[in-house]
Amino acid sequence: MLTLKINREENEYDLYALVTSFYPEQGIKVVIEDNESVRSDNDEISGDAGSNTIYASLTPEKSDKGFIHFSSGEILEKDATFPFKTDEEDPTAVKRQWKLFLYDSLSEYTGRTLPWGALTGVRPTKLIMGMLGTDEEADSLRQRVKKDLYDKYRVSDKKAELGIEIATLESSILKPFINEDGYSLYIGIPFCPSRCLYCSFTAFPIDAYSDRVRSYLDALKYEMEQMRIYMNGKEPDTVYVGGGTPTSLDEQSLEILLQYIGECVDIKSLKEFTVEAGRPDSITPGKLKVMKNYGVTRISVNPQTMKEETLKLIGRRHTTDDIRRAFGEARDAGFDNINMDMILGLPGETLSDVERSFDEVAAFKPDSITAHSLAVKRASRMKQWIAEHGAIKGLDADKAMLKANETAASLGMKPYYLYRQKNMAGSLENTGFALEGKYGLYNILIMEEVQSIVAIGVGTVSKRVHKNGSGLIERCDTHKDVSLYLSDLEAMVERKRKLFSPKAPAIE
């Protein structure tokens, strides 16, 4: 157990994220000394700090210096201080300097560097896109952005190049979506055949909820009908049906859902209509036909791995033959935009396992591949699995991600979107690769936050992006329990009405 003592609560998230990136296999306890509160990533941990402690003091309002002290029993003690430079034009300057100082100190102390340096945000490409927004010559601009990324965040040259490449591509893709009226619709289906070991999403076993599926679909229809009112009849640019696993619905229920969407949305005007089929064991020729008939343009068939033993361990309940069958049936049904998700860092997998999986996936010739670095979430069963079996080891995360990049390039794909999460394998990233014209538009829109998202259904979060130059983004969430959502539907809709159309009359 490693203890991080800090004296400024507002710095807790960033400092915790940095320390966990350097010590991914240790429990981290955060002690905020001002109010003597203790937070831990293990609810059972309490008491004294122990022998391994990082003490970080930031008091720029009282002095012009910050202080860090490392203590590991009798092994090493190190003190470090640095002067702050305030910047009236950049209110985040002190915070950024503090993170960078902690990163440099941790790097010196551990002898390690991180590929994304001190950059802890989820959306690196959004930051980079802002840096690229000048009329400067392309080559000199790229070099300046790379230098800024290193000077301010210690981002490695390789990751800076990746971020710039993706941000440049995204900027061209997003141009048609930068307008006052644009928005996208997300529809959450919170049901799955079974819950995967790594999953932290809102998902319930479909068999146990079969008697509430129709009520849930009717609630979604009501939400969509009300959406047309508070969005003043504006049509969405994209529709994304996610979950959960939408194709865990039986064929009849799936058709009812898509029929409802068609009644409330002009399908022909959509720039993209995605259904996250995901689990091969939930895909049938009948469901594929229904999706095709109702205008779905993009689906996923997600292996996560092509190793049978790992599929069983993570609770997927399907085989690699099911993956091959589902993908072939999707092609036969006429789908020409199929994504395949892969996860790097699953328990027990070595680099050779990952390489074999990508070689097998390449043989399918999908239209896009999304490579996820495993992120261990508190809400997943993976957290308990690690507590019982120990930290996941054996994978060279950098080389695994390199294999993902090489596989995508061999298929003619470009990296087109990227995001990061806490506790990711190798402190890396998730990257989407796609063929020209097969980019997942909703993925870019949700990640770069350039347009509003109306999200309906259990466990979803709607987001209003203000276009008045303020940079303001407002959010409202929805109940994560199916029964509570159904019983409180009117209140959920009213919250979205207030978010997107606050001057309109309340919904009766």
Secondary structure as the mmCIF struct_conf table of DSSP 4:
data_model
#
loop_
_struct_conf.conf_type_id
_struct_conf.id
_struct_conf.beg_label_comp_id
_struct_conf.beg_label_asym_id
_struct_conf.beg_label_seq_id
_struct_conf.end_label_comp_id
_struct_conf.end_label_asym_id
_struct_conf.end_label_seq_id
STRN STRN1 LEU A 2 ILE A 6
BEND BEND1 ASN A 7 ASN A 7
HELX_RH_3T_P HELX_RH_3T_P1 GLU A 9 ASN A 11
HELX_RH_AL_P HELX_RH_AL_P1 GLU A 12 PHE A 22
TURN_TY1_P TURN_TY1_P1 PRO A 24 GLU A 25
BEND BEND2 GLN A 26 GLN A 26
STRN STRN2 ILE A 28 ILE A 32
TURN_TY1_P TURN_TY1_P2 GLU A 33 GLU A 36
STRN STRN3 SER A 37 SER A 40
BEND BEND3 ASP A 41 ASN A 42
TURN_TY1_P TURN_TY1_P3 ASP A 43 GLU A 44
BEND BEND4 GLY A 47 GLY A 47
BEND BEND5 SER A 51 SER A 51
STRN STRN4 ASN A 52 LEU A 58
TURN_TY1_P TURN_TY1_P4 PRO A 60 LYS A 62
BEND BEND6 ASP A 64 ASP A 64
STRN STRN5 LYS A 65 SER A 72
TURN_TY1_P TURN_TY1_P5 GLY A 73 GLU A 74
BEND BEND7 ILE A 75 ILE A 75
STRN STRN6 GLU A 77 PRO A 83
TURN_TY1_P TURN_TY1_P6 GLU A 88 GLU A 89
TURN_TY1_P TURN_TY1_P7 PRO A 91 THR A 92
HELX_RH_AL_P HELX_RH_AL_P2 ALA A 93 THR A 110
TURN_TY1_P TURN_TY1_P8 GLY A 111 GLY A 111
TURN_TY1_P TURN_TY1_P9 PRO A 115 ALA A 118
BEND BEND8 VAL A 122 VAL A 122
HELX_RH_AL_P HELX_RH_AL_P3 PRO A 124 MET A 131
TURN_TY1_P TURN_TY1_P10 LEU A 132 LEU A 132
BEND BEND9 THR A 134 THR A 134
BEND BEND10 GLU A 136 GLU A 136
HELX_RH_AL_P HELX_RH_AL_P4 ALA A 138 TYR A 153
HELX_RH_AL_P HELX_RH_AL_P5 ASP A 157 LEU A 174
HELX_RH_3T_P HELX_RH_3T_P2 LYS A 175 PHE A 177
BEND BEND11 ASN A 179 ASP A 181
STRN STRN7 TYR A 183 ILE A 189
STRN STRN8 PHE A 191 CYS A 192
BEND BEND12 PRO A 193 SER A 194
TURN_TY1_P TURN_TY1_P11 LEU A 197 TYR A 198
BEND BEND13 PHE A 201 PHE A 201
STRN STRN9 PHE A 204 PRO A 205
HELX_RH_3T_P HELX_RH_3T_P3 ILE A 206 ARG A 212
HELX_RH_AL_P HELX_RH_AL_P6 VAL A 213 TYR A 230
TURN_TY1_P TURN_TY1_P12 MET A 231 GLY A 233
HELX_LH_PP_P HELX_LH_PP_P1 LYS A 234 PRO A 236
BEND BEND14 ASP A 237 ASP A 237
STRN STRN10 THR A 238 GLY A 243
BEND BEND15 GLY A 244 GLY A 244
HELX_RH_3T_P HELX_RH_3T_P4 PRO A 246 SER A 248
BEND BEND16 LEU A 249 LEU A 249
HELX_RH_AL_P HELX_RH_AL_P7 GLU A 251 CYS A 264
BEND BEND17 VAL A 265 VAL A 265
HELX_RH_3T_P HELX_RH_3T_P5 ILE A 267 SER A 269
BEND BEND18 LYS A 271 LYS A 271
STRN STRN11 GLU A 272 GLY A 278
HELX_RH_3T_P HELX_RH_3T_P6 PRO A 280 SER A 282
HELX_RH_AL_P HELX_RH_AL_P8 PRO A 285 ASN A 293
TURN_TY1_P TURN_TY1_P13 TYR A 294 GLY A 295
STRN STRN12 ARG A 298 VAL A 301
STRN STRN13 GLN A 304 GLN A 304
BEND BEND19 MET A 306 MET A 306
HELX_RH_AL_P HELX_RH_AL_P9 GLU A 308 LEU A 313
TURN_TY1_P TURN_TY1_P14 ILE A 314 GLY A 315
HELX_RH_AL_P HELX_RH_AL_P10 THR A 320 ASP A 332
TURN_TY1_P TURN_TY1_P15 ALA A 333 GLY A 334
STRN STRN14 ILE A 338 LEU A 344
BEND BEND20 GLY A 345 GLY A 345
TURN_TY1_P TURN_TY1_P16 PRO A 347 GLY A 348
HELX_RH_AL_P HELX_RH_AL_P11 LEU A 351 PHE A 364
BEND BEND21 ASP A 367 ASP A 367
STRN STRN15 SER A 368 SER A 373
HELX_LH_PP_P HELX_LH_PP_P2 LEU A 374 LEU A 374
STRN STRN16 ALA A 375 ALA A 375
TURN_TY1_P TURN_TY1_P17 ARG A 378 ALA A 379
BEND BEND22 SER A 380 SER A 380
HELX_RH_AL_P HELX_RH_AL_P12 ARG A 381 HIS A 389
BEND BEND23 GLY A 394 GLY A 394
HELX_RH_AL_P HELX_RH_AL_P13 ALA A 397 SER A 410
TURN_TY1_P TURN_TY1_P18 LEU A 411 GLY A 412
STRN STRN17 LYS A 414 TYR A 419
TURN_TY1_P TURN_TY1_P19 LYS A 422 ASN A 423
STRN STRN18 MET A 424 MET A 424
HELX_RH_3T_P HELX_RH_3T_P7 ALA A 425 SER A 427
STRN STRN19 ASN A 430 ALA A 434
TURN_TY1_P TURN_TY1_P20 GLU A 436 GLY A 437
HELX_RH_AL_P HELX_RH_AL_P14 LEU A 441 GLU A 448
TURN_TY1_P TURN_TY1_P21 GLU A 449 GLU A 449
BEND BEND24 GLN A 451 GLN A 451
STRN STRN20 SER A 452 ILE A 456
BEND BEND25 GLY A 457 GLY A 457
TURN_TY1_P TURN_TY1_P22 VAL A 458 GLY A 459
STRN STRN21 VAL A 461 VAL A 465
BEND BEND26 ASN A 468 SER A 470
STRN STRN22 ILE A 473 ASP A 477
BEND BEND27 LYS A 480 ASP A 481
HELX_RH_AL_P HELX_RH_AL_P15 VAL A 482 SER A 487
TURN_TY1_P TURN_TY1_P23 ASP A 488 ASP A 488
HELX_RH_AL_P HELX_RH_AL_P16 LEU A 489 PHE A 500
TURN_TY1_P TURN_TY1_P24 PRO A 502 LYS A 503
BEND BEND28 ALA A 504 ALA A 504
HELX_LH_PP_P HELX_LH_PP_P3 PRO A 505 ILE A 507
#
